[in-house]
Amino acid sequence: MDRRVSKCITIIPEQPGSTRARQTRTQQAHAPLVAASRIVLFVLFLAVTQLAAVPAEIELQCSLTVDGRPAGEIPVLIDESENRLSAIGEAVLERAAPLARLPKHVNRQEWWTPDELQVLGLEAVFDVNALALELHIAEAVRVPERHRQGTRQTAQDATVHSELISGGINITANASAGREALYEDETDEVEAGVSFALDPFVNIDGWVLEGSLRADSRIPNAFPLVAARVVRDDMQRELRFEAGSLRYPVSGALTRVQMQGLAVYRLFANDGERSHIPDSVEFDVEKPTTVTLTLNGENIMTRYLYAGPHIVEDLPLTQGRNELVIAENGEQRVIPLPFDESLLARSHTDFSLSVGVLSDDFAAELDAEKHKPAASGFARLGITPAWTAGVYAHGDPDTVMGGIETVHATGAGVIRANASASKSGGAPGAKASLNWMTSAEDSAFAAALVSVSATTRKFATAGVLARDNRNWLETWGSAAFRIGKSASLTNSVRLRFAAGSIIPSFGASATGKVTVAPSVHVTATVRADVASTGQTAFGGMIAVGWVPTSAAGIRASASQDFSSLATDAAVSGNGGKNLSDFKWNTSIRRVQEAEAPWLVRENLKYGGSRGTMQLSIAGEAGDDPGIAAWAVDASAETAILFAGTSLAIGKPARDSFVLFRTHPALGSAVAGIKAGDRWNERTGVLGTGVLSGIGSNRVQKISFAVDYLPEGADSGNLAHVVFPGYRSGYSIVLGTDAEMYATGQLVDQNGMPVLWSAGIARSADTPAGIRFFSDENGNFEIAGLKAGEWVLELPKKGLSAVIVLPDDAKGWFEAGTVKMEAL
């Protein structure tokens, strides 16, 4: 859980005969430090600068806030002598917080719970004219659970951020260092590690230099990471060079692009040690079953495997002990995998070159690679403004491929045709496709696709897909042929999605089976569903199966849903040695326009779908073929929930619910509800998590946790208060990309600075606004902004102004002089 601790410093000059002037300034700490019971936080302000007309003594009143709530105050006295400004204060935080996370370098992150954590923090902030400097130091001490009592672990982290902005020069540097140590009996140091990071950034009149230096003694056989990038961006031209090293001593890239018909070339080289040592392991499966492979606690594969020997290749082994756990049929087998230290000395060289020509009517590019001898190229020609044709090819020791493609855009839509041929592993194949998509939204047909592919491995697919605004028709088929013991492949896809018809429902079905001949049987199913909205649905299915032998048979089925006018038809079978499996499904759906059954707060629509995991148990009542058999069906329910752009699969929402997902700025971070080290609910494969059955019509506080947070990302507020109505819910996005910082000077209609004023910055996405203040010169600073239009309001002064943050702006934005107008 990433909680930010903010400090609000109020400076009150004490001068005889003058009123108290108040300046409030908010800074966010680089290293979030929150403890469970008592956090001792020292705030140190230390700077050396030329200061103009500062009183000999200044009283500081520093207020601490956690999650936006007051948590303590610090009385501080500042004494200026010989142009040296210093201040020191101490505060004790009594308020408890649920969790703390300390930053680790080189992507090493670890969660420490409050009951085992003590934190000591030190912070210094200095900002004058165009130079800004921040220093953050943190130390944490804990007793790790994996060690016996009497041991303790310490971690120290220090970060420095400096920034100089003057004219066309922007120089920024971030440096950090950390040290971890493990002690036994409180004194004997048994393990220690040191890390260091430096990230400079220089921008001088369009030339940009970025660098990075990383070192960590806790990673065995790791070289220091050194990277540099030089960029010259002039209109549509770019020149870039990169070099880096962590476990790879050398790597690089050179790119030049100019979009006015001139040559384009790219160059890349890499020579160094492997980041991990791939290995393989063989194992046997006694009978067909689902097998899960776990390497060092991480799931690497879950797959249905046939009986016989299997091999898993390219296992990412690491130094130390490696264990592969094979789980099948409820049992586990552990295979220890040794790590060969001599493999670390192996190196490899990559080299690739790409040259090309780009213009409005013609484009061509050729790639070559040395490490794996390969070459590829493409050429595209603009025949007319609406019609382009192209050819492409690729070749390497394993695969040879070539194809043609044409795209024709007309007023009726875009038609794309593609044909290709390939040879991979000695087996040639061919594929062709035709795709037509209309450009008019109210057109009868919105899309059409025809695809055919075949290979000499006796595998072929064919399919047709058509869709319009009222009906959905989809039919795909596949067939697999095999000789001897070669593998077979079957495929059947049928997908239908409409918001108006996706609601939670409860259903029951009855199935009967009659054997009309020794090898022919008929199965019929009657189904009834009752939806949560009170609607009912009825349907039925009939299937005919012909199984002349135990190794071959055909089954045909058809089903009809009388409520939604949905018709399904399927044919599947087994042909023995040559024709092993085949399956063909056809589905026709009529989309009925309907209002979503439930409305979610904040105008979010909600829908749900009943899905079943079906288990059938069948048996014959006697040996007489004319006697009907019996069958029992059991099913388990799930639900598809969606609100706005959030979609999740979870338990049936019989009451209220909360959908939560992470903001794209958080990358691959995982969020959810956590109890200790165990997730109760978390974001799933669809990118959204669901918390169902939370109860309705009562105020509830939900605290989320976020793991694997990228460096520099902000998880934002993780504690949310909800008040859902009956069968409604919330859609919560965790994290934010509002990481911009704006500064400038406020002046009134007469051009005079607006002094000592409190204001609110609002945008269309942030109606609640962000508070800000102006100082004795009218200067202001606002954090937590994103690109777009912002309205700056000074309610007590009756003034307002508009600033626009461009879409390509990042980090710090200088608004300059902002002229206020009357509200």
SVG drawing of the C-alpha trace seen along z (x, -y; Angstrom):
<svg xmlns="http://www.w3.org/2000/svg" viewBox="-41 -49 74 105">
<polyline fill="none" stroke="black" stroke-width="0.4" points="0.0,0.0 1.5,-3.2 0.5,-6.0 2.0,-9.5 2.7,-11.6 2.3,-15.3 3.6,-18.2 2.1,-21.6 4.5,-24.4 3.1,-27.7 5.6,-30.6 4.6,-33.4 7.1,-36.4 7.1,-38.2 7.7,-41.9 6.6,-44.7 3.5,-46.6 2.7,-44.2 0.0,-41.6 0.8,-38.0 1.3,-36.9 0.7,-33.3 2.2,-31.2 1.2,-27.6 3.1,-25.3 2.6,-21.6 5.3,-19.1 4.9,-15.4 7.6,-13.1 9.5,-11.0 9.7,-8.1 6.3,-7.3 6.8,-6.6 3.8,-5.5 4.1,-3.4 1.4,-1.7 1.6,-3.3 4.2,-6.0 6.2,-7.5 8.9,-10.0 9.4,-12.3 12.2,-14.8 11.8,-17.7 15.1,-19.5 15.2,-22.5 18.8,-23.4 19.9,-25.7 22.7,-28.1 21.6,-31.0 21.5,-34.8 18.2,-35.8 16.6,-39.2 15.3,-41.0 14.6,-38.0 13.9,-38.7 16.4,-37.5 13.9,-35.1 11.0,-33.4 8.5,-31.2 7.4,-28.1 4.2,-26.2 4.5,-22.9 1.3,-20.8 1.5,-17.1 -1.4,-15.4 -2.0,-11.7 -4.6,-10.9 -5.7,-14.5 -6.4,-14.6 -4.4,-16.6 -2.0,-14.3 0.1,-16.7 1.9,-20.0 5.6,-21.1 6.6,-24.5 9.9,-25.4 12.2,-28.5 14.4,-29.6 17.6,-31.7 19.4,-33.4 23.1,-34.2 25.7,-34.7 23.3,-33.9 22.7,-30.4 19.1,-29.4 18.4,-26.4 15.5,-25.0 14.8,-21.8 11.6,-20.4 10.2,-17.2 6.7,-15.7 5.1,-12.5 2.4,-11.0 -0.2,-9.2 -2.6,-8.2 -2.4,-4.5 -2.1,-3.6 -2.6,-0.1 0.6,0.6 3.9,-0.9 6.2,-0.2 9.8,-1.3 11.4,-1.8 14.0,0.7 16.4,0.1 16.8,2.2 13.1,3.2 13.5,4.8 10.3,4.1 9.1,5.7 6.1,5.2 6.6,4.6 3.7,4.8 3.2,2.1 3.7,4.4 7.2,5.2 8.3,1.8 9.9,-1.3 10.6,-4.2 12.9,-7.3 12.7,-9.9 14.7,-13.0 13.8,-15.4 15.2,-18.7 13.7,-20.9 15.3,-24.0 13.8,-26.0 15.0,-29.4 14.7,-31.1 15.4,-28.5 17.1,-25.9 15.3,-23.3 16.8,-20.7 15.2,-18.0 16.7,-15.4 14.9,-12.5 16.5,-10.0 14.6,-7.1 15.6,-4.2 13.5,-1.2 14.1,1.5 12.0,4.7 12.1,8.3 11.6,10.5 9.1,13.3 11.3,15.7 14.0,15.4 14.0,16.4 13.5,14.0 16.6,11.9 17.3,11.1 16.5,7.7 16.7,6.2 17.5,2.6 17.2,0.6 18.4,-2.9 17.4,-4.9 18.5,-8.4 17.3,-10.3 18.3,-13.7 16.4,-15.5 17.8,-18.7 16.5,-20.8 17.9,-23.9 15.8,-25.8 17.1,-28.9 16.3,-30.2 16.6,-27.3 18.5,-25.1 16.8,-22.4 19.1,-20.2 17.5,-17.6 19.3,-15.0 17.9,-12.3 20.3,-10.3 19.5,-7.6 21.4,-5.2 20.3,-2.4 21.7,0.2 20.1,3.3 21.6,5.4 20.5,8.4 21.7,8.8 21.6,11.7 21.5,11.1 21.1,7.4 24.8,6.9 26.4,9.4 25.9,8.4 25.5,11.5 24.3,10.1 24.4,6.6 23.8,5.0 24.3,1.6 22.6,0.0 23.1,-3.2 21.2,-5.0 21.8,-8.3 19.6,-9.7 20.7,-13.0 18.6,-14.8 19.9,-17.8 17.9,-19.8 19.8,-22.6 18.1,-24.2 16.5,-21.0 19.5,-18.7 18.4,-16.2 20.9,-14.1 19.5,-11.4 21.7,-9.1 21.3,-6.3 23.7,-4.6 22.6,-1.6 24.6,0.6 23.5,3.2 25.7,5.5 22.7,7.7 22.4,9.0 25.2,11.6 27.4,11.2 25.6,8.0 27.4,5.3 26.6,1.7 23.9,0.4 25.1,-2.6 22.8,-4.0 22.9,-7.2 20.5,-8.7 21.1,-11.7 18.1,-13.0 17.9,-15.8 14.3,-16.5 13.9,-18.9 10.5,-18.8 10.2,-15.2 13.9,-14.3 15.3,-12.3 18.8,-11.2 19.2,-8.9 22.0,-6.8 21.6,-4.4 24.1,-2.3 23.5,-0.3 24.8,2.5 23.4,4.4 24.2,8.1 24.9,7.1 28.3,5.2 27.4,3.6 24.3,2.7 23.4,-0.1 21.0,-1.6 21.3,-4.3 18.2,-5.6 17.7,-8.4 14.3,-9.1 13.3,-11.8 9.8,-11.6 10.5,-13.5 11.5,-10.6 15.1,-10.3 16.7,-7.1 15.9,-5.7 18.5,-3.5 18.6,-1.8 21.4,0.1 21.5,2.3 24.2,4.4 24.3,6.4 27.1,8.5 27.1,9.7 26.1,12.3 22.7,13.9 20.3,12.5 19.2,16.0 20.2,19.5 17.5,21.4 17.2,25.1 14.9,27.9 13.3,30.8 11.5,34.0 8.7,35.6 6.0,38.3 2.2,38.0 0.4,41.2 -3.0,40.3 -4.5,37.2 -5.0,34.5 -4.4,30.9 -0.9,30.2 0.4,27.1 4.1,26.3 5.5,23.9 9.1,22.8 10.4,21.2 6.8,20.4 5.8,18.8 3.2,20.4 4.8,20.9 2.3,23.2 -1.2,24.7 -2.1,27.0 -4.0,30.1 -1.5,32.8 -1.9,36.2 -0.3,39.3 3.3,39.9 6.7,38.0 6.8,34.2 9.6,31.7 9.6,28.1 12.3,25.9 13.8,22.5 13.2,22.5 14.5,19.2 16.8,20.6 18.5,18.3 21.4,18.7 20.7,20.7 18.1,23.4 15.6,24.0 12.6,26.3 10.1,27.2 6.7,28.4 4.5,30.6 0.9,30.8 -1.4,33.4 -4.5,35.2 -4.1,33.5 -0.6,34.7 2.7,32.8 6.1,33.8 9.2,31.7 12.1,31.8 15.3,30.0 17.1,28.2 20.8,27.4 22.3,24.1 25.5,24.3 27.7,21.4 29.9,22.0 27.1,21.0 27.3,17.4 30.4,16.9 28.5,17.6 27.9,14.5 26.0,13.8 26.1,11.2 23.1,9.6 23.4,7.3 20.6,5.9 20.5,3.4 17.5,1.8 17.6,-0.6 14.6,-2.0 13.0,-4.7 9.8,-6.5 7.6,-8.7 3.9,-9.5 3.5,-7.0 6.2,-4.4 7.7,-2.8 10.3,-0.1 12.5,1.3 15.0,4.1 16.1,5.7 19.1,8.0 20.1,9.8 23.4,11.5 22.8,13.4 20.0,15.5 20.7,15.1 17.6,13.5 16.4,11.0 13.0,9.4 11.6,6.6 8.5,4.9 7.5,2.6 4.2,0.6 3.0,-1.4 0.2,-3.9 -1.7,-3.1 -4.3,-5.8 -5.1,-7.9 -7.6,-5.3 -5.8,-2.1 -2.5,-0.7 -0.8,2.6 2.2,4.2 4.5,7.2 6.5,8.5 8.9,11.4 10.9,12.9 13.5,15.6 15.6,17.3 16.9,20.8 13.5,22.0 10.9,20.1 10.4,18.7 7.4,16.5 6.1,14.1 2.8,12.5 0.8,9.8 -1.7,7.4 -4.0,4.8 -6.2,2.2 -9.0,0.3 -10.9,-2.5 -14.2,-3.7 -17.3,-5.5 -18.8,-2.1 -16.0,-1.1 -12.5,0.5 -11.7,3.8 -8.5,5.6 -7.3,8.7 -4.3,10.7 -2.6,13.9 0.5,15.5 2.6,18.6 5.1,20.0 7.3,22.9 8.1,23.6 9.9,26.7 9.7,28.3 5.9,28.0 4.5,25.5 1.2,23.7 -1.0,21.0 -3.5,18.5 -5.9,16.1 -8.4,13.6 -10.9,11.0 -12.1,8.3 -14.7,5.7 -15.7,3.1 -18.2,0.3 -17.5,-3.3 -21.2,-4.2 -22.5,-3.4 -26.1,-3.0 -25.1,-0.6 -26.9,2.7 -23.6,4.7 -20.9,3.4 -18.3,6.0 -17.7,9.2 -14.7,11.5 -13.8,14.6 -10.7,16.6 -9.2,19.8 -5.9,21.5 -4.3,24.8 -1.0,26.6 0.5,29.9 0.3,31.0 -3.3,32.0 -4.9,29.1 -7.3,26.7 -9.7,24.0 -12.5,22.0 -14.8,19.4 -17.4,16.8 -18.4,13.9 -21.1,11.3 -22.6,8.7 -25.2,6.0 -27.0,3.6 -29.8,6.0 -28.6,9.6 -25.5,11.5 -24.4,14.5 -21.2,16.4 -20.0,19.7 -16.6,21.1 -15.4,24.6 -12.1,26.5 -10.9,30.0 -7.7,31.8 -6.2,34.9 -3.6,37.0 -1.6,40.1 -0.5,42.5 0.1,40.8 0.5,37.2 -1.5,34.6 -4.9,33.4 -6.4,29.9 -10.1,29.0 -11.5,25.5 -14.9,24.0 -15.6,20.3 -18.9,18.8 -19.2,15.4 -22.2,13.2 -22.3,10.0 -25.1,7.4 -25.6,5.2 -29.4,5.3 -29.6,9.1 -26.8,9.7 -28.4,10.0 -28.1,12.4 -30.6,15.2 -31.4,18.5 -32.2,21.6 -33.1,25.2 -33.0,27.9 -34.2,31.4 -32.5,33.8 -33.7,37.1 -32.0,39.6 -33.5,42.4 -31.5,45.1 -33.4,45.8 -30.8,48.2 -27.6,49.9 -25.5,47.1 -28.0,44.2 -29.3,42.2 -31.4,39.0 -31.0,36.5 -33.4,33.7 -33.1,30.9 -35.7,28.4 -34.5,25.3 -36.2,22.5 -34.5,19.4 -35.9,16.7 -34.0,13.5 -33.4,11.2 -35.6,8.6 -38.6,10.9 -38.3,11.9 -38.5,15.6 -36.8,17.4 -37.5,20.8 -35.4,22.9 -34.7,26.4 -32.1,28.6 -32.2,31.8 -29.2,33.9 -28.7,37.0 -25.6,39.1 -24.4,42.0 -21.6,44.0 -21.0,47.2 -17.8,48.0 -15.9,46.9 -13.4,45.0 -15.7,43.2 -18.9,41.3 -20.9,38.2 -23.1,36.0 -25.4,33.3 -27.4,30.9 -29.7,27.9 -31.1,25.6 -33.6,22.8 -34.2,20.1 -37.8,19.0 -37.3,15.8 -34.3,14.2 -34.8,15.9 -31.4,17.5 -30.6,20.5 -27.6,22.7 -26.5,25.7 -23.4,27.9 -21.9,31.0 -19.0,32.8 -17.4,36.2 -14.5,38.6 -13.4,40.5 -10.9,42.9 -7.3,43.0 -7.4,40.5 -10.2,38.1 -9.7,37.8 -11.8,34.8 -14.0,32.2 -16.5,29.7 -18.7,27.1 -20.8,24.5 -23.3,22.1 -25.0,19.4 -27.7,16.9 -28.6,14.1 -31.1,11.4 -30.2,8.4 -33.1,6.9 -32.7,3.3 -33.5,3.0 -32.6,0.5 -29.9,1.8 -31.8,3.3 -29.7,1.5 -28.2,-1.9 -25.0,-2.4 -24.2,-5.6 -22.3,-8.2 -24.4,-7.2 -22.6,-3.9 -24.5,-1.0 -24.3,2.5 -25.0,5.9 -24.5,9.5 -24.5,12.8 -25.2,16.3 -22.5,18.6 -22.5,22.3 -19.9,24.9 -21.9,28.1 -21.3,31.6 -23.4,34.4 -23.9,37.8 -25.8,40.3 -26.6,44.0 -28.9,46.5 -31.9,48.0 -31.5,51.4 -30.1,53.4 -33.2,53.0 -32.3,50.3 -35.8,49.0 -35.7,48.0 -34.9,44.4 -31.7,43.5 -31.5,40.9 -29.2,38.0 -28.5,35.5 -27.1,32.0 -25.4,29.9 -24.1,26.3 -22.2,23.6 -22.9,19.9 -20.7,17.0 -21.4,13.5 -20.0,11.1 -20.2,7.6 -19.5,4.3 -19.8,0.7 -18.5,-1.9 -15.3,-0.5 -14.7,1.9 -15.5,5.6 -15.0,8.4 -15.9,12.0 -16.9,12.8 -19.5,14.2 -23.2,13.6 -24.1,10.1 -27.1,10.8 -26.7,7.5 -24.4,4.5 -20.9,4.6 -17.7,2.7 -15.6,3.0 -12.0,1.8 -9.2,1.5 -5.8,-0.2 -5.1,-3.2 -3.0,-2.6 -0.3,-4.8 0.3,-2.0 1.4,0.5 1.3,4.1 0.5,3.3 -1.9,5.6 -4.7,4.2 -7.3,5.7 -8.4,6.5 -5.6,8.1 -5.6,9.8 -1.9,10.2 -0.2,11.9 -3.3,13.4 -5.6,11.8 -9.3,11.9 -10.2,10.2 -7.8,8.9 -7.7,7.6 -8.1,10.6 -7.3,11.5 -9.8,8.9 -7.9,6.2 -10.8,5.5 -11.6,7.0 -15.0,7.4 -16.1,7.2 -19.6,8.6 -22.2,8.9 -21.0,5.9 -24.5,4.9 -26.6,2.0 -27.8,-1.3 -25.1,-1.6 -21.9,-3.6 -18.8,-1.4 -15.1,-2.0 -13.0,0.2 -9.2,0.2 -7.3,1.5 -3.7,2.7 -1.5,2.3 1.5,4.6 4.2,4.3 3.8,0.5 6.2,-0.9 8.8,-3.3 7.5,-6.8 3.8,-5.8 1.2,-7.1 -1.4,-4.8 -3.4,-7.7 -6.1,-7.3 -6.5,-3.6 -9.3,-4.1 -12.7,-4.7 -16.1,-5.3 -19.1,-3.9 -22.8,-4.0 -24.4,-1.7 -28.1,-1.3 -29.8,2.0 -28.2,4.0 -26.1,1.1 -22.4,0.4 -19.3,-1.6 -16.6,-1.6 -13.3,-2.7 -10.1,-3.4 -6.9,-3.2 -4.0,-5.4 -3.7,-8.5 -1.7,-10.0 -2.1,-13.5 1.6,-14.0 2.2,-17.4 3.4,-20.4 2.6,-24.0 4.1,-27.3 3.6,-30.9 2.7,-34.4 -0.9,-35.7 -1.6,-39.4 -4.8,-41.3 -6.4,-43.4 -4.0,-46.2 -0.9,-43.9 -0.3,-44.0 0.7,-40.7 -2.2,-39.0 -0.6,-38.5 -1.3,-36.0 -4.4,-34.5 -6.0,-31.0 -7.5,-29.6 -9.0,-26.4 -7.9,-24.9 -10.7,-23.0 -11.0,-21.1 -13.7,-19.0 -12.1,-15.9 -11.6,-17.4 -14.7,-19.3 -13.8,-19.2 -10.7,-21.2 -7.2,-21.4 -6.3,-24.1 -3.3,-26.4 -1.9,-29.6 0.0,-32.6 2.9,-34.1 4.1,-37.7 5.1,-38.0 2.0,-36.5 3.8,-33.3 1.9,-30.0 2.5,-26.3 0.0,-23.5 0.7,-19.8 -1.4,-16.9 -2.4,-18.3 -2.9,-16.6 -3.0,-18.0 -6.0,-20.1 -7.8,-23.3 -7.7,-24.4 -9.7,-27.3 -7.9,-29.1 -10.4,-30.7 -9.7,-33.1 -13.2,-33.2 -12.4,-35.8 -10.8,-38.1 -13.5,-37.5 -10.9,-36.7 -10.4,-33.8 -8.1,-32.8 -7.6,-29.9 -4.4,-28.0 -4.0,-25.2 -1.5,-22.4 -0.5,-20.9 -0.9,-17.2 2.8,-16.7 3.8,-18.4 5.4,-16.3 6.5,-16.9 7.0,-20.6 5.1,-23.2 5.8,-27.0 2.6,-29.0 4.4,-32.3 2.4,-35.4 -1.3,-34.6 -3.7,-37.6 -6.8,-37.3 -10.2,-38.6 -13.3,-39.3 -15.6,-36.3"/>
</svg>
